Amino acid sequence: MPIRAVVWGENVHEQTNATVAGLYPGGMHKAIADALNLDSGLSATTATLQEPEHGLPEARLAETDVLLWWGHAAHGDVSDEVVDRVAAQVWAGMGLIVLHSGHFSKIFKRLMGTPCGLTWREAGERERIWVTAPNHPIAAGLPAYFELENEEMYGEPFRVPEPLETVFIGWFQGGEVFRSGLTYRRGAGNVFYFQPGHETYPTYHDATVQQVLRNAVHWAHNPAARIGNVTDAPNRPVEDALEPIEARGPKLHAKGEAGFR
């Protein structure tokens, strides 16, 4: 059974900027999904901000193996309820790939627990992306480095937690460097952040970038069954203890009362 991926796109710049619309007439989300679908082991569909529940109702997320997220201009328009349910699914085992300016998305900041800030410059400069973990599955089949003629500069410090692995480091024509590919694990979910992907450049048409995305979906997929009720914190009463015990001392909670959150 193919890995089921959903490519979530903000779908704002494609509607308001002629350059972006020209590069991605079907939207960046469609271009990314089309690249994923070149792999017979993947089955990618799309969702956008403008759809009901942003295209991510509970039932669809439950059937999503890996979610890819691209956002920029409308992070604040994303429903907190949807962010909560995406986070819960990641904790339960769904993979998440956060792209480019998605570093400031609600979901990435929620999972990282840090500001996720960085320095930036929009000058169309060349980026050379070095593979720093050549044996990592996300780097499978890649050369020692690859170049993008035009990209937005993202520079250090990148205010994220120390990653499990740094798969890529990008060098920009202006001299800055950036940790361009980072992996994390949150709960049972694998998370990958990938920096290239500024909307006014044809980054997602690049064959090497597309290969990285396909590799990343395979890596992020957790084939184990999703953990159920991952956000619950149930009380385990005295009578259900594995060994016989007697309750003693004062109590804060009344019998049957839900725990505080």
Stockholm file with secondary structure:
# STOCKHOLM 1.0

chainA/1-261         MPIRAVVWGENVHEQTNATVAGLYPGGMHKAIADALNLDSGLSATTATLQEPEHGLPEARLAETDVLLWWGHAAHGDVSDEVVDRVAAQVWAGMGLIVLHSGHFSKIFKRLMGTPCGLTWREAGERERIWVTAPNHPIAAGLPAYFELENEEMYGEPFRVPEPLETVFIGWFQGGEVFRSGLTYRRGAGNVFYFQPGHETYPTYHDATVQQVLRNAVHWAHNPAARIGNVTDAPNRPVEDALEPIEARGPKLHAKGEAGFR
#=GR chainA/1-261 SS CCEEEEEEECCSHHHHCHHHHHHCTTCHHHHHHHHHTTSTTEEEEEEETTSGGGGCCHHHHHTCSEEEEECSTTGGGSCHHHHHHHHHHHHHTCEEEEEGGGGGSHHHHHHHCSCCCCEEEEEEEEEEEEESCTTSGGGTTCCSEEEEEEEEEEESCCCSCCCSEEEEEEEETTSCEEEEEEEEEETTEEEEEECCCCTTSCGGGCHHHHHHHHHHHHHHCCCSCCCTTTTCCCCCCGGGCSSCCCCCSCCSSCTTCCCCC
#=GC SS_cons         CCEEEEEEECCSHHHHCHHHHHHCTTCHHHHHHHHHTTSTTEEEEEEETTSGGGGCCHHHHHTCSEEEEECSTTGGGSCHHHHHHHHHHHHHTCEEEEEGGGGGSHHHHHHHCSCCCCEEEEEEEEEEEEESCTTSGGGTTCCSEEEEEEEEEEESCCCSCCCSEEEEEEEETTSCEEEEEEEEEETTEEEEEECCCCTTSCGGGCHHHHHHHHHHHHHHCCCSCCCTTTTCCCCCCGGGCSSCCCCCSCCSSCTTCCCCC
//
